[in-house]
Amino acid sequence: MARRLSIGQLRVQEIIHGDGRRSHTIVQPPGGVHAGAERFLSQYAGTGSDRPYAYLLVDHLRWLEHEGLAPESVGFRDLERYMGAVGAKVAAPLRSPWRVGKRPYGNSALSSAASCLKGFYLRQAELGINTELAETLDKRRMPTRQDRDRALLGHITKDMAAKPLAPRRIRRRHPKMLPDGARGLLLPVVNSARDRLVVDWLSDGGFRVGELCGLHLCDLHLREGASCGECRTPHVHVCHREGLPNGARAKTKRPWELTDGTIRGGLIKRVSPAMIHTYFDYLTGEYPRSASHGMLLVQQHGADRGLPWAPEGVRKMIARASARAGLGKLRPHAFRHSFATAVLDASDGNLVVTRDAGGWASTQVVDEIYAHVDVNDPVFNAALLKTWGE
């Protein structure tokens, strides 16, 4: 008994066997089984991998037909183009569009597709089909224990990637934190000095998005010995204001006042040199002189150009930029989580320093939410080994 699961010249077909087992294969008109796909997928029958591999492979085989290629003649550069067509970042022209109207693969799906394609072409090569491509795919291998030992000593330079088509893996210390190196990947893909300011200020300031969008120019004391007299180094005053035109609002409600044009009070946050640099870059190059509202972040496009930028606009900008950078969909609050953890690490776990740097209400909040250990930390590893008597 068989049940069709998709429509097209090449399609995935589920086969329900007499004993209740299910497997998947790829069929082609006028109803025959695709021999190459069946040889590959039959290895995974009953494992649960045959179904996702079948759908990943049928998409690739349809693309080959679309491009006028065949499994017997396709080359490694063609496979790179295919990976680019389904969502990977590759330095190659993609020619005709593919999967129009469908979402590109995410990082996990791209990695699975890379495994699927490698396995499919290695299986083909076992029968003498396209062995040159198989050699290219297989020359990057999983390292042996000896390889890893040599790598630790710096004696090995050979690329040992197991899946040459797979995208760079996104690593993050904690699910709520930014992936490793996110800031360096985001800055080149944002579109304006204002957006670079947002990335730097979220990274180095640990701002909530409502705090950042609610800042006024008068809140910024970006020079040594500011007239407020409350902090000797460059800083900002985060002030809770109701009724702002962009709907932004700081969560903290510390008292503040504006006296003789100088802000005092509020939540005081220190400012890094990078934050000052991007601020002046933005103010001198993009900030509209006609803006009378006095707020820091302004809308740059559309009918609302020049008006205060809303927190939702920041969220959408970060989401678009992180997608372009291959980081998935990031949210502004992930910067705050990463900031808190970085301060904790740098201060040897000092909860008071971290509380005041980020503006949390208590050290208990910092301890409960942010004071998690990195399972890869050598200190953590040594403590466990000692506990186990190793």
N, C-alpha and C positions, 0 to 999 in steps of 0.2 A: 504494500500500500504506500502511495506517495502523495504528498501534498505540496503544491507549488507555493512558494513564499515571496516571489518577486516577479516583476514583469520586465521583459526585455529579450533581445536576441540571445544573450547569454544570461542565465538565471541560476539562482541557488535553488536546490530542491532538497527537501527533507524526506528521508526514507525511514518509514516506520517498519521495522522488521517484525516477523511473526512472534518472536519472544519478547516484544515490547521495546527492544533497543532502538535508538534513534541515531541516525548518522546523516551527514550532509554532503552533497556533491554539487558539481556544476554541470548543467546540461546545455546543449546548443541545438539549434534547429538542424534537422527536423525531429529532434527528440533524443539524439544520441548523447552519451556522457562525454564530457571533455576529458580525453585520456590523460593529459598531463596533470590537470587539476585533480583527477581521481587518484592518480598515483601518489600525489602529495597529501591529499586530505585523508586518504585511507589510513595513514599512519596515526591519525588522531581520532579515529572513530571510537566513540565511547568515552573519550577523555574530557569532553566539554569544550575543547579547543577547536574542534572541526567547524562548528557553526560560525564563530567570529572570523576564523581564518577563511572560511568559504566566502563570506561577504567582503572581506578585504581583498581577496584574490579575484573575485568576479569584477570588482570595480577596476582593478588593474588590467584584467583581460579586456574589459570593454574599452579602456583607454588605449590599449595596444591597437585594437580595431579602429578606433577613432583616429589614431595617428598613422595608420597604415603600416604598423609593425607586427612582427610575429615573435613568439617566445624563442624561436630558433635563431633570430638575428638581432634581438635587442641588445644594446650595450649598456655599460655602467652609467654613461652620461644620460642615456634615455631614462634609466631608473631614477637618477637624480632629478630629471625634469618632472617625472611623474610625482615624486615626493613633493616637489615644489607645487605642483598642480593641486595637490590635496591638502596643502597647508604648511609644509616645511619651508624654511628659509634657505634657498639655494641660490648660488651665483650662476644662473643659467637662464636663457630665454625660455618661456613656457609655451610659446606659439599659441595655439588655439586654447580658449578657456575650457575648463573642465569642471564638472559638478556645479554648473550654473544654478544659482538659487539655493544651493545647499551650504551648510556651514562647513568650513574647513575642519580637518581633523584636529583634535587637541593633541597635547604632547604624548599622552598615554597611547592614543590610537595610532599616532605616527610611529611610536616605538614598536607597537604590535605589527603595524604594516611592514616595517623594516624586517622584523623577524620572519614574517610570512613570506615576503619576497625572497629573502635569502634562502629560506628552506625550500621554496618552490624551485628556484633555479639550481640549487645544489642537487635536488632530487632529479631534475632534468639531466644534469651533467652525468649522473650515474649511468644513464643510457647513451652517453656520448653526445648529448644535445647541448650546444652552446657552452662547451667546456671552458672557453676563454673567459666568459663572464663569470662562471663559477669560481675560477681561480682568483679573479679580482675580488669577489665577495668573500672568499674563504681565506685570503692571505692575511686578513686581520683576524686574530684569533683570541680566545680567552687565554689569559696568562696562566702559566703553570705556577706552582708554589715556588719553584726555583726562580722563575721570571720575577715574581713579586719580591723575593728576597734581594735579587740583583737590583731591582728598581729602587728599593729603599736605600741602597748604597750609591745610587746615581750611576750605575754601570750599564744601564740599558736605556736606549732612546727609541727603540722600535715602537711604532704605534700598535697597541694591542687591543683596539676597540673590537668588541665582538660583533657589532652590527654597524657596518660603515654607513648605512643609509639612515640610521636612527638619528633624531635630533639630540642636541645637547640636553642632558638630564637636568631638570630644575631641582635643586636641593634647597631645603629650608630646615632650619634648626627646630622649628615648631610650626604647626599648621597655621597659627594666627600671625606668624611673622613673615617678613619679606623673604623671598628666595635669596640665596647667596648672590651677591653682586648686583642686586636689582637696581640700585641707584645708578651705577655705571652703565647699565644697559638702557635705563629710561632716559637719561639726559640727552643722548644723541638722537632720540626719536621724537622728542616733544617738538612742538612747532613754533614756540615763541619764548622770549625772555621771561614773560609772565609765568609760563608753564615750568620753565627751569627754576624760577624762584619758588614755585609751589613744591617741586620735588626736593630742592635743597632745604627749604624751611620745614617741611614735614619730616625730612630725614634728620636734620641737626637740632630741631626745636622740639620734636615730639608733640606738636600741636594737635588738638582735635580739629576737625575740619571746620566746625562752627567757630572756634576761636580764631583760626586763620582768616576766614572770610569776614569776620567781624572787626578785624584790625583797622584802625584809622591811622593816617600818616602821623598824627600828633602822638600816637601811642609808641612810636618808634624812637628810641634814644640810642642812636647807633654811633656814638662817639664816647671817648673816655671822659669821665667826669661830667656827666650830663647834669643839667640844672635841677633835676628832681632831687638829687642828693641821696637817692636810695640804693644805687648800685654804681660802683666806680667804673665797671667795664660796660661795653655796649650791651643793651638789653631792650626788651619791649615790655610794655604794660598791657596785660590782657584784661580788658574791662568788660564787665557784664552790662550790656545795653539791650533794652527792650525796643521793639518796633523798628528795627533796621529795615531798609527797603528791600534787601535781599533775603530777609528771613533768617539771617545768621544770628547766633546767640552763643556767648561763652557759657560753659556749664558752671564755672566757679563764680561765686557772687561776693568776692572780697570787695570791701568798700574802696572807692576811688573818688578823685575830684580833679577838676580842671581849674587851675588857679593861674592867672596871668599867662595863659597859653601853655602852661606846663602841666602834664599829667602826673599825678602822684597816686600811689596805691595800686589796687588791683593785684593780679598775679604777675610777678616779675619773672621773666624768662631770659636767660642769657642768650647771646647771639654769637654765632661762629663767624670767622672771617669769610667763609664761603657764602653764608647768608647775606652778609653786607655786600659782597661783590655782586651777587645776582640782583640784590635790591637796586643798587645804583645802575646796573645794566638795564634793568626794567624801567626805572624811573626816568633815565635820560633818553631811552630809545623808544619806549612804547606808551608810557603813561600819558593820557590825554590832558593837555593843559586846560581844557574847557571843563574838566570834571569839578563840580562845585560841592560834591557830597563829602570829599575828603577821605574816602575809604581807600584802602590799599589795592585791593584786587578789583579789576573792572572787566566788564564784558567787552570783547574785541570785535565781535562780528554781529551782523543782523540788525534788526530794528532796535534792540536794546544796547547797541554799541555805546560804550562810555558809562553805562549804569553799573552799579555794584554787582560783582559776580557772585552768584548764589552757590551754596555748598553743593547742590546737585550738579552744577556745572563742573566743579572740581572733581567730583566722583566720576562723572562721565569722561572727563579728560584723562584721568588716571587709568580708567578701564581701557580706553582706546590705545593709550600709549603702551600699557603693559601687554596688550594683545599684539601690537606691532613688534614689541621687543621679545615676543615669544615666552612671556612669563605667565600666561593665562590672564584671568581677570583679577586684578588687585584692587583693593579698597584703601582709601586714605588711612583708615585706622590701623592697618598693618604696619605703617611707618611708626606709629606710636608704640606698638608692641615691640618692634625691633629697637627703637630708641631706649625704651625702659630696660630691655635686656642688656643692651650695650653699656648703659650707665652702671647697671648692677655689676657687670663683669669688670668694668674699669675701676670701680670703687671697692672691689673685693667683697661684694655683697652688702654694701652699706645701704640699708633701707631708707635712712633719713635723707642721704644725698639724692637717691633716686626719687624719693617722694617730692622733694623740693625742685628737682630739675624738671620733672614732668608736671608738677602741679596737682598731684593726687591728694585726696583728702586725708589719708592716713597711711602709715607704714603697713598697716594690716592689709589694705587694698593691694599694695605693691607685693607684699609677701605672698598673698593668696593667688594672685593672678600672674605675676611675672617672675617670681623667684623659683622658676623650674630649672632643673639641672639639665645640662647637655649630656646625653648618654654617651657621646663620643669624647667627652672631656677626660684627659689622662688622670685627673684627680679622682673623678668618679670611678674610672676603671680600676685605679689602684686601691680605692676603698673596698670595692667588691672583691678584688683578688685577696685582699687581706682578710676580709670576712670569710671567704671560702677557704682560707688557709693555704692559698697558692703561693 
